[in-house]
Amino acid sequence: MFYNFYGNIAKKEDEKLYFKEVAEKWLEAKQITIKESTYAKYEFTINRHLFLYFENFTIKELEQYNYNDFVNTLMKDLSTK
């Protein structure tokens, strides 16, 4: 069982939702409730870091993903800059 970006339990047909779709919808929904500078930071972070790793994952696949691998890779990437 997983939650969609509205916080509702997703339906079985939602199992083919991809992270990219959900992240883009979330960002669009947030845009009207946050400052422009905050939106720009969120957009940058999603595009620069999250899409590199999770863009082609379904939401269902993300339930089983080992996030330690992502964090370790991200820390390594950021420490070289």
N, C-alpha and C positions, 0 to 999 in steps of 0.2 A: 504494500500500500504506500502511496506517496501523495504529496500535496502539490497542487498546481500553484501558479504564482498569485492567485487570489486567496490561497490558504485553504481551499476546499479540497476534499479528497478527490483525486482524479478518477475518472471513469476508465473502464477497461480500454475503450477506444483511444484514450489519451496516452496509452503506452508507447505510441509511435511519435510522441512529441519529442522534438530534439531540443537540446539545451539552448542552441542558438535562437530558436523561435521563442522560447519562454523568456530568455534574457532580453531579447528585443522588445517583447510585449511589456515586460516588467519595466524596462528603461523608459518606454513610451508613457506608461502609466505614471511613473515617478516624475517625469519631466514637468508636469503641471503643478506638482506639490513641493518642489525644491527650487533653490536658487540656481541660476544659470551656471555659476561656478561649480556648484556641487554636481550638477548634471554633467558638466564637462569632465570632472574627475571620475565619476561613475562610468561614463562612456569610454574614457581612456583606459581605465582598469579592465573593463569587460573586453574591449577590443584588443588590448595589448597583452593581457595575461590570461584571462579565462578562455577566450575563444581559441587561443593557441592549443589548449589542452582538451577542452570539453566541447568544442563546436559540433562535432559529429557524433556525440554521445546522445542516446535517448535518455529521457528522464529516468526510465526504468533501469538503464545500465548504470546511471550515476548512483543509484542506491547501493550498488555493490562495488563501487570504485574505491581503491585504496588512496585516500587523500594524502597520506604521508608521502607518497611518491611525488605528488603534485607540489606539496609544500617544500620538500627537499630540492626539487628541480627549480622551483621559483626562487628559493633562497640562494641557490648556486648562481642562477642567472643574474639576480640583483646584486650579488656580492662582486661580480666582475665588472660592474659599471661604476 
